[in-house]
Amino acid sequence: MNRSIFCGLVLAASIFGACAQQKKAATAGTETKAPGIRSIEMHRTACFGKCPDYLLKIDADGMATYTGRTNAPYQGTYEKKLDSEKVAELFANFNRYQVDTCSEKYKTIPDLAGLNYSIDYGDKGEKTINNANSPFAPKFLQGLGERMDKLAPIDGSWKKVADAPKKD
């Protein structure tokens, strides 16, 4: 009698254990993804030398806005529609690197041109990262900036929508 109860308990445990494993496997593919990005704005700041100061904002729909400031090759504000698949790939890289978990500010070195990000996660809020090119910041932040520059090189194909602000 004790043997049959023991066998029944072992059988029940193995059945319930198998169900738990199936449930775990079924939900593994449905984990929530990183928050959806609506736009990414990158600001490369000037240094004490001739470093270009410009903003590059890319929206999820592929619309890009470039604002050239001091020492930038193009002065003023320009717009261009980018390839939506390449934009989706860029945004996926920001999610893959979990940029939303990075520090908001890294130590910087004087005269080092800045690299700052502002990422709009919609209802989840906005993430700002300052001094992302600091030697103390994760290297992938610099790589993401290079990818943005490569995706949206500033050239004559951009449409100028506003002149640079007049300096006093």
N, CA, C and O of each residue as an XYZ file, in Angstrom:
672
protein
N       0.817     -1.194      0.000
C       0.000      0.000      0.000
C       0.861      1.259      0.000
O       0.623      2.182     -0.779
N       1.873      1.292      0.888
C       2.759      2.463      0.944
C       3.507      2.642     -0.366
O       3.773      3.760     -0.807
N       3.841      1.508     -0.978
C       4.569      1.566     -2.243
C       3.696      2.182     -3.332
O       4.189      2.979     -4.129
N       2.439      1.839     -3.383
C       1.552      2.391     -4.410
C       1.293      3.884     -4.172
O       1.179      4.650     -5.128
N       1.201      4.297     -2.911
C       1.055      5.727     -2.611
C       2.305      6.481     -3.040
O       2.213      7.559     -3.627
N       3.459      5.923     -2.751
C       4.724      6.540     -3.128
C       4.816      6.669     -4.654
O       5.192      7.720     -5.171
N       4.471      5.597     -5.362
C       4.510      5.638     -6.837
C       3.534      6.673     -7.380
O       3.839      7.377     -8.342
N       2.357      6.764     -6.759
C       1.378      7.751     -7.182
C       1.878      9.177     -6.978
O       1.664     10.041     -7.828
N       2.545      9.422     -5.852
C       3.103     10.753     -5.580
C       4.203     11.108     -6.579
O       4.268     12.238     -7.062
N       5.065     10.141     -6.886
C       6.141     10.366     -7.851
C       5.553     10.664     -9.225
O       6.014     11.570     -9.919
N       4.533      9.900     -9.617
C       3.878     10.103    -10.903
C       3.223     11.491    -10.961
O       3.352     12.197    -11.961
N       2.527     11.877     -9.896
C       1.878     13.189     -9.854
C       2.907     14.315     -9.915
O       2.703     15.307    -10.614
N       4.008     14.162     -9.188
C       5.060     15.183     -9.199
C       5.659     15.337    -10.587
O       5.926     16.456    -11.026
N       5.873     14.232    -11.278
C       6.466     14.328    -12.617
C       5.505     14.966    -13.605
O       5.935     15.701    -14.494
N       4.192     14.693    -13.465
C       3.205     15.306    -14.364
C       3.134     16.807    -14.133
O       3.175     17.585    -15.086
N       3.026     17.223    -12.854
C       2.947     18.657    -12.558
C       4.243     19.375    -12.918
O       4.218     20.523    -13.362
N       5.365     18.705    -12.727
C       6.659     19.293    -13.106
C       6.753     19.494    -14.600
O       7.264     20.515    -15.061
N       6.261     18.525    -15.365
C       6.279     18.640    -16.827
C       5.390     19.789    -17.277
O       5.755     20.528    -18.192
N       4.229     19.952    -16.652
C       3.334     21.059    -17.006
C       3.991     22.402    -16.728
O       3.875     23.335    -17.523
N       4.675     22.494    -15.605
C       5.352     23.745    -15.267
C       6.429     24.056    -16.287
O       6.600     25.215    -16.666
N       7.168     23.032    -16.746
C       8.209     23.255    -17.753
C       7.597     23.710    -19.071
O       8.139     24.593    -19.737
N       6.447     23.100    -19.456
C       5.793     23.514    -20.693
C       5.312     24.953    -20.597
O       5.444     25.713    -21.556
N       4.751     25.338    -19.448
C       4.269     26.703    -19.262
C       5.429     27.688    -19.332
O       5.317     28.756    -19.933
N       6.560     27.309    -18.701
C       7.732     28.170    -18.720
C       8.246     28.332    -20.148
O       8.601     29.438    -20.556
N       8.288     27.230    -20.918
C       8.750     27.286    -22.303
C       7.790     28.095    -23.160
O       8.221     28.829    -24.049
N       6.486     27.967    -22.903
C       5.499     28.696    -23.693
C       5.589     30.194    -23.469
O       5.394     30.970    -24.404
N       5.883     30.613    -22.243
C       5.938     32.046    -21.969
C       7.305     32.646    -22.261
O       7.433     33.870    -22.294
N       8.335     31.824    -22.476
C       9.680     32.352    -22.724
C       9.718     33.186    -23.989
O      10.418     34.198    -24.027
N       8.990     32.799    -25.027
C       8.992     33.546    -26.277
C       8.122     34.782    -26.245
O       8.180     35.596    -27.167
N       7.316     34.945    -25.209
C       6.395     36.072    -25.158
C       6.795     37.105    -24.121
O       5.958     37.893    -23.682
N       8.052     37.115    -23.724
C       8.505     38.099    -22.749
C       8.331     39.494    -23.326
O       8.403     39.687    -24.540
N       8.104     40.454    -22.461
C       7.904     41.817    -22.947
C       9.198     42.352    -23.541
O      10.286     42.124    -23.012
N       9.057     43.056    -24.634
C      10.209     43.645    -25.308
C      10.589     44.940    -24.606
O       9.843     45.455    -23.773
N      11.775     45.465    -24.960
C      12.204     46.753    -24.421
C      11.197     47.812    -24.853
O      10.530     47.645    -25.874
N      11.080     48.875    -24.110
C      10.096     49.911    -24.439
C      10.271     50.417    -25.873
O      11.394     50.525    -26.367
N       9.164     50.723    -26.530
C       9.213     51.226    -27.895
C       9.764     52.638    -27.943
O       9.357     53.501    -27.166
N      10.681     52.865    -28.851
C      11.297     54.184    -28.999
C      10.529     54.962    -30.059
O      10.270     54.453    -31.149
N      10.171     56.187    -29.735
C       9.513     57.068    -30.704
C      10.521     57.907    -31.466
O      10.360     58.148    -32.663
N      11.563     58.354    -30.771
C      12.601     59.147    -31.437
C      13.887     59.108    -30.625
O      13.886     58.869    -29.417
N      14.980     59.353    -31.333
C      16.298     59.459    -30.698
C      16.921     60.751    -31.190
O      16.992     61.006    -32.392
N      17.373     61.566    -30.240
C      18.078     62.792    -30.594
C      19.510     62.685    -30.075
O      19.742     62.387    -28.904
N      20.446     62.929    -30.957
C      21.859     62.912    -30.601
C      22.393     64.335    -30.752
O      22.144     64.993    -31.762
N      23.122     64.801    -29.755
C      23.718     66.131    -29.802
C      25.221     65.978    -29.643
O      25.703     65.561    -28.590
N      25.943     66.308    -30.669
C      27.405     66.360    -30.589
C      27.763     67.815    -30.315
O      27.430     68.707    -31.096
N      28.447     68.042    -29.197
C      28.744     69.412    -28.791
C      30.132     69.839    -29.233
O      30.987     69.013    -29.551
N      30.332     71.135    -29.245
C      31.624     71.701    -29.638
C      32.679     71.434    -28.568
O      32.369     71.111    -27.422
N      33.918     71.579    -28.979
C      35.051     71.490    -28.043
C      35.769     72.847    -28.093
O      35.247     73.799    -28.675
N      36.940     72.941    -27.499
C      37.690     74.201    -27.546
C      38.289     74.457    -28.932
O      38.722     75.571    -29.228
N      38.312     73.427    -29.775
C      38.856     73.557    -31.125
C      37.757     73.742    -32.163
O      36.880     74.590    -32.002
N      37.808     72.948    -33.225
C      36.877     73.072    -34.348
C      35.851     71.936    -34.408
O      35.334     71.646    -35.487
N      35.551     71.299    -33.301
C      34.578     70.198    -33.278
C      33.200     70.720    -33.682
O      32.765     71.757    -33.181
N      32.505     70.013    -34.582
C      31.183     70.478    -34.992
C      30.145     70.288    -33.892
O      30.145     69.282    -33.182
N      29.275     71.261    -33.769
C      28.171     71.224    -32.814
C      26.895     71.061    -33.631
O      26.521     71.956    -34.389
N      26.223     69.912    -33.477
C      24.993     69.686    -34.223
C      24.078     68.726    -33.491
O      24.506     67.958    -32.630
N      22.804     68.790    -33.856
C      21.772     67.884    -33.354
C      21.281     67.026    -34.512
O      21.114     67.513    -35.630
N      21.055     65.765    -34.241
C      20.474     64.860    -35.227
C      19.359     64.100    -34.526
O      19.599     63.335    -33.593
N      18.140     64.324    -34.990
C      16.979     63.648    -34.405
C      16.381     62.734    -35.457
O      16.147     63.144    -36.594
N      16.134     61.480    -35.062
C      15.528     60.505    -35.958
C      14.258     59.987    -35.299
O      14.284     59.483    -34.176
N      13.139     60.120    -36.020
C      11.854     59.626    -35.539
C      11.644     58.186    -36.012
O      12.271     57.742    -36.974
N      10.766     57.472    -35.333
C      10.494     56.069    -35.654
C       9.988     55.891    -37.085
O      10.199     54.835    -37.683
N       9.325     56.906    -37.642
C       8.809     56.804    -39.009
C       9.880     57.086    -40.065
O       9.600     57.028    -41.262
N      11.104     57.391    -39.627
C      12.207     57.625    -40.556
C      12.491     59.093    -40.839
O      13.465     59.406    -41.525
N      11.674     59.989    -40.333
C      11.932     61.414    -40.555
C      13.111     61.845    -39.687
O      13.132     61.606    -38.480
N      14.089     62.480    -40.323
C      15.281     62.934    -39.613
C      15.380     64.451    -39.710
O      15.046     65.051    -40.731
N      15.843     65.048    -38.630
C      16.058     66.489    -38.581
C      17.481     66.731    -38.108
O      17.906     66.202    -37.081
N      18.203     67.524    -38.858
C      19.583     67.887    -38.532
C      19.608     69.391    -38.293
O      19.076     70.164    -39.090
N      20.225     69.797    -37.197
C      20.407     71.219    -36.917
C      21.893     71.473    -36.725
O      22.478     71.069    -35.719
N      22.491     72.138    -37.687
C      23.912     72.462    -37.640
C      24.153     73.762    -36.914
O      23.505     74.774    -37.184
N      25.091     73.724    -35.990
C      25.440     74.906    -35.210
C      26.907     75.259    -35.470
O      27.368     75.196    -36.609
N      27.618     75.620    -34.444
C      29.009     76.046    -34.560
C      29.882     74.966    -35.201
O      29.819     73.800    -34.812
N      30.685     75.351    -36.171
C      31.652     74.491    -36.859
C      31.035     73.293    -37.581
O      31.762     72.397    -38.012
N      29.718     73.263    -37.719
C      29.066     72.162    -38.438
C      29.195     72.398    -39.943
O      29.187     73.546    -40.387
N      29.313     71.332    -40.730
C      29.474     71.498    -42.177
C      28.277     72.173    -42.849
O      28.445     72.875    -43.846
N      27.086     71.971    -42.320
C      25.883     72.627    -42.822
C      25.257     73.380    -41.654
O      24.975     72.791    -40.611
N      25.044     74.668    -41.829
C      24.451     75.513    -40.788
C      22.948     75.614    -41.036
O      22.514     75.732    -42.182
N      22.155     75.567    -39.973
C      20.707     75.662    -40.097
C      20.045     74.325    -39.817
O      20.674     73.387    -39.328
N      18.744     74.263    -40.142
C      17.965     73.053    -39.894
C      17.575     72.419    -41.226
O      17.116     73.094    -42.147
N      17.771     71.109    -41.299
C      17.517     70.338    -42.512
C      16.676     69.121    -42.158
O      16.715     68.628    -41.031
N      15.903     68.638    -43.155
C      15.101     67.435    -42.963
C      15.323     66.460    -44.099
O      15.670     66.834    -45.219
N      15.106     65.178    -43.766
C      15.260     64.131    -44.770
C      14.525     62.892    -44.281
O      14.498     62.608    -43.083
N      13.935     62.165    -45.204
C      13.275     60.898    -44.879
C      14.301     59.780    -45.072
O      14.890     59.633    -46.143
N      14.501     58.993    -44.003
C      15.465     57.899    -44.041
C      14.756     56.570    -44.295
O      13.541     56.462    -44.132
N      15.520     55.575    -44.689
C      14.997     54.223    -44.918
C      14.429     53.674    -43.607
O      15.153     53.556    -42.619
N      13.154     53.343    -43.597
C      12.486     52.918    -42.364
C      13.045     51.610    -41.808
O      13.056     51.419    -40.592
N      13.508     50.708    -42.669
C      14.097     49.453    -42.183
C      15.408     49.715    -41.442
O      15.684     49.094    -40.415
N      16.203     50.630    -41.965
C      17.469     50.966    -41.309
C      17.226     51.702    -39.994
O      17.973     51.523    -39.032
N      16.191     52.522    -39.953
C      15.835     53.216    -38.708
C      15.380     52.191    -37.670
O      15.772     52.270    -36.506
N      14.555     51.232    -38.089
C      14.085     50.186    -37.172
C      15.270     49.385    -36.632
O      15.282     49.003    -35.462
N      16.263     49.133    -37.482
C      17.467     48.412    -37.055
C      18.254     49.233    -36.023
O      18.739     48.686    -35.032
N      18.378     50.535    -36.257
C      19.056     51.417    -35.309
C      18.341     51.408    -33.959
O      18.976     51.263    -32.914
N      17.021     51.564    -33.987
C      16.241     51.573    -32.749
C      16.353     50.229    -32.031
O      16.418     50.185    -30.802
N      16.374     49.141    -32.785
C      16.537     47.807    -32.182
C      17.886     47.703    -31.473
O      17.991     47.062    -30.427
N      18.913     48.328    -32.038
C      20.223     48.311    -31.391
C      20.196     49.084    -30.070
O      20.812     48.659    -29.093
N      19.491     50.204    -30.035
C      19.366     50.948    -28.775
C      18.659     50.074    -27.734
O      19.042     50.070    -26.564
N      17.633     49.337    -28.156
C      16.934     48.440    -27.230
C      17.815     47.258    -26.830
O      17.839     46.863    -25.665
N      18.530     46.700    -27.790
C      19.382     45.531    -27.510
C      20.454     45.873    -26.476
O      20.764     45.057    -25.607
N      21.014     47.066    -26.568
C      22.032     47.496    -25.607
C      21.417     48.020    -24.302
O      22.138     48.411    -23.384
N      20.097     48.023    -24.228
C      19.378     48.479    -23.041
C      19.854     49.870    -22.591
O      20.196     50.096    -21.430
N      19.858     50.772    -23.554
C      20.309     52.133    -23.299
C      19.474     52.793    -22.204
O      19.951     53.678    -21.494
N      18.232     52.355    -22.076
C      17.369     52.938    -21.040
C      17.858     52.643    -19.624
O      17.367     53.240    -18.666
N      18.818     51.732    -19.479
C      19.370     51.413    -18.151
C      20.710     52.101    -17.892
O      21.285     51.937    -16.816
N      21.210     52.861    -18.852
C      22.492     53.549    -18.683
C      22.363     54.719    -17.709
O      21.267     55.219    -17.455
N      23.491     55.137    -17.179
C      23.507     56.316    -16.315
C      23.081     57.539    -17.114
O      23.178     57.559    -18.341
N      22.617     58.544    -16.413
C      22.192     59.767    -17.097
C      23.345     60.709    -17.378
O      23.228     61.584    -18.236
N      24.455     60.551    -16.675
C      25.608     61.431    -16.899
C      26.883     60.688    -16.546
O      26.955     59.972    -15.547
N      27.887     60.878    -17.392
C      29.204     60.296    -17.156
C      30.222     61.410    -16.989
O      30.061     62.499    -17.539
N      31.275     61.129    -16.223
C      32.347     62.121    -16.043
C      32.925     62.451    -17.406
O      32.983     61.607    -18.300
N      33.344     63.677    -17.542
C      33.911     64.097    -18.816
C      35.293     64.680    -18.614
O      35.726     64.951    -17.494
N      35.965     64.863    -19.723
C      37.306     65.448    -19.726
C      37.195     66.799    -20.430
O      36.601     66.878    -21.505
N      37.756     67.867    -19.845
C      37.681     69.175    -20.501
C      38.220     69.107    -21.934
O      39.185     68.396    -22.213
N      37.590     69.844    -22.819
C      37.906     69.945    -24.232
C      37.487     68.722    -25.040
O      37.743     68.670    -26.243
N      36.859     67.753    -24.420
C      36.339     66.610    -25.159
C      34.947     66.999    -25.677
O      34.075     67.393    -24.902
N      34.754     66.884    -26.993
C      33.437     67.184    -27.550
C      32.416     66.257    -26.910
O      32.695     65.080    -26.681
N      31.245     66.783    -26.627
C      30.223     65.985    -25.959
C      29.407     65.145    -26.919
O      29.295     65.455    -28.105
N      28.842     64.078    -26.385
C      27.898     63.229    -27.102
C      26.742     62.975    -26.137
O      26.886     62.255    -25.149
N      25.606     63.574    -26.441
C      24.446     63.471    -25.563
C      23.278     62.867    -26.325
O      23.114     63.105    -27.521
N      22.471     62.085    -25.623
C      21.293     61.471    -26.221
C      20.048     61.885    -25.450
O      20.087     62.108    -24.240
N      18.954     61.981    -26.175
C      17.629     62.132    -25.584
C      16.745     61.145    -26.339
O      16.521     61.292    -27.540
N      16.248     60.144    -25.628
C      15.471     59.079    -26.254
C      14.045     59.148    -25.727
O      13.809     59.096    -24.520
N      13.098     59.266    -26.656
C      11.683     59.367    -26.293
C      11.057     57.979    -26.352
O      10.964     57.367    -27.416
N      10.628     57.494    -25.182
C       9.976     56.187    -25.076
C       8.455     56.319    -25.001
O       7.780     55.400    -24.538
N       7.914     57.440    -25.445
C       6.474     57.628    -25.437
C       5.927     57.700    -24.027
O       6.381     58.511    -23.220
N       4.949     56.853    -23.725
C       4.308     56.845    -22.407
C       5.278     56.476    -21.292
O       5.028     56.788    -20.128
N       6.376     55.819    -21.633
C       7.364     55.410    -20.625
C       8.286     56.560    -20.230
O       9.056     56.438    -19.278
N       8.214     57.669    -20.949
C       9.032     58.834    -20.606
C      10.227     59.006    -21.518
O      10.316     58.393    -22.583
N      11.133     59.840    -21.086
C      12.311     60.183    -21.874
C      13.566     59.836    -21.084
O      13.609     59.998    -19.865
N      14.578     59.360    -21.786
C      15.864     59.033    -21.175
C      16.899     59.980    -21.760
O      17.036     60.082    -22.979
N      17.629     60.673    -20.892
C      18.695     61.567    -21.309
C      20.015     61.001    -20.827
O      20.143     60.579    -19.677
N      20.996     60.997    -21.716
C      22.347     60.534    -21.366
C      23.321     61.622    -21.794
O      23.388     61.970    -22.973
N      24.075     62.160    -20.842
C      25.066     63.195    -21.124
C      26.471     62.619    -21.043
O      26.749     61.730    -20.237
N      27.346     63.136    -21.884
C      28.754     62.732    -21.940
C      28.905     61.254    -22.278
O      29.709     60.549    -21.668
N      28.126     60.790    -23.253
C      28.147     59.381    -23.642
C      29.460     58.967    -24.294
O      29.730     57.771    -24.408
N      30.279     59.912    -24.722
C      31.573     59.571    -25.313
C      32.711     59.662    -24.296
O      33.884     59.598    -24.663
N      32.369     59.808    -23.050
C      33.367     59.850    -21.980
C      34.107     58.519    -21.900
O      33.527     57.471    -22.188
N      35.376     58.549    -21.515
C      36.089     57.278    -21.324
C      35.467     56.423    -20.219
O      35.778     55.238    -20.101
N      34.599     57.014    -19.422
C      33.954     56.305    -18.314
C      32.589     55.730    -18.706
O      31.963     55.027    -17.913
N      32.128     56.026    -19.916
C      30.834     55.533    -20.401
C      31.031     54.219    -21.154
O      32.130     53.940    -21.633
N      29.982     53.414    -21.261
C      30.089     52.185    -22.051
C      30.438     52.516    -23.509
O      29.888     53.456    -24.084
N      31.329     51.762    -24.086
C      31.797     52.035    -25.460
C      30.695     51.938    -26.495
O      30.753     52.608    -27.526
N      29.674     51.102    -26.232
C      28.618     50.961    -27.226
C      27.861     52.260    -27.447
O      27.253     52.434    -28.503
N      27.876     53.189    -26.476
C      27.201     54.474    -26.673
C      27.870     55.277    -27.787
O      27.193     55.949    -28.566
N      29.192     55.207    -27.860
C      29.913     55.879    -28.952
C      29.601     55.201    -30.282
O      29.418     55.862    -31.304
N      29.543     53.877    -30.252
C      29.234     53.120    -31.467
C      27.847     53.438    -32.004
O      27.654     53.520    -33.217
N      26.881     53.619    -31.108
C      25.537     53.973    -31.546
C      25.517     55.354    -32.186
O      24.782     55.583    -33.146
N      26.325     56.280    -31.656
C      26.433     57.606    -32.268
C      27.027     57.525    -33.674
O      26.581     58.217    -34.589
N      28.032     56.674    -33.831
C      28.624     56.481    -35.157
C      27.606     55.883    -36.124
O      27.578     56.244    -37.300
N      26.773     54.972    -35.631
C      25.732     54.384    -36.484
C      24.714     55.438    -36.917
O      24.248     55.435    -38.057
N      24.374     56.341    -35.988
C      23.445     57.413    -36.357
C      24.054     58.299    -37.428
O      23.384     58.641    -38.403
N      25.320     58.678    -37.261
C      25.991     59.515    -38.263
C      26.061     58.807    -39.611
O      25.897     59.436    -40.656
N      26.304     57.507    -39.586
C      26.416     56.737    -40.824
C      25.056     56.580    -41.510
O      24.970     56.602    -42.738
N      23.998     56.422    -40.713
C      22.655     56.273    -41.263
C      22.170     57.571    -41.911
O      21.429     57.541    -42.894
N      22.590     58.704    -41.356
C      22.096     59.997    -41.833
C      23.250     60.950    -42.112
O      23.370     61.980    -41.447
N      24.113     60.622    -43.095
C      25.221     61.541    -43.384
C      24.696     62.869    -43.919
O      23.768     62.911    -44.726
N      25.299     63.927    -43.460
C      24.838     65.257    -43.851
C      25.488     65.627    -45.184
O      26.707     65.746    -45.300
N      24.624     65.804    -46.180
C      25.102     66.145    -47.515
C      24.034     66.984    -48.225
O      23.078     67.436    -47.594
N      24.191     67.187    -49.504
C      23.270     68.033    -50.264
C      21.882     67.447    -50.478
O      21.013     68.127    -51.024
N      21.651     66.204    -50.065
C      20.334     65.589    -50.277
C      19.299     65.999    -49.217
O      18.124     65.647    -49.332
N      19.721     66.722    -48.212
C      18.811     67.175    -47.162
C      18.107     68.447    -47.611
O      18.686     69.249    -48.343
N      16.862     68.641    -47.179
C      16.093     69.840    -47.506
C      16.235     70.847    -46.370
O      15.926     70.549    -45.216
N      16.705     72.034    -46.712
C      16.865     73.086    -45.699
C      15.496     73.658    -45.358
O      14.743     74.051    -46.249
N      15.175     73.705    -44.063
C      13.883     74.221    -43.626
C      13.995     75.481    -42.784
O      13.003     76.177    -42.570
N      15.214     75.782    -42.299
C      15.408     77.005    -41.509
C      16.877     77.380    -41.520
O      17.758     76.521    -41.552
N      17.122     78.679    -41.492
C      18.497     79.182    -41.408
C      18.991     79.057    -39.981
O      18.212     78.913    -39.038
N      20.321     79.117    -39.847
C      20.918     79.105    -38.511
C      20.534     80.404    -37.805
O      20.417     81.447    -38.448
N      20.340     80.347    -36.510
C      20.013     81.574    -35.765
C      21.141     82.603    -35.901
O      22.324     82.262    -35.919
N      20.740     83.850    -35.995
C      21.727     84.940    -36.095
C      22.427     85.123    -34.760
O      21.800     85.089    -33.701
N      23.747     85.320    -34.830
C      24.530     85.570    -33.612
C      24.551     87.062    -33.347
O      24.645     87.866    -34.274
N      24.464     87.425    -32.083
C      24.474     88.853    -31.709
C      25.850     89.428    -31.729
O      26.029     90.612    -31.441
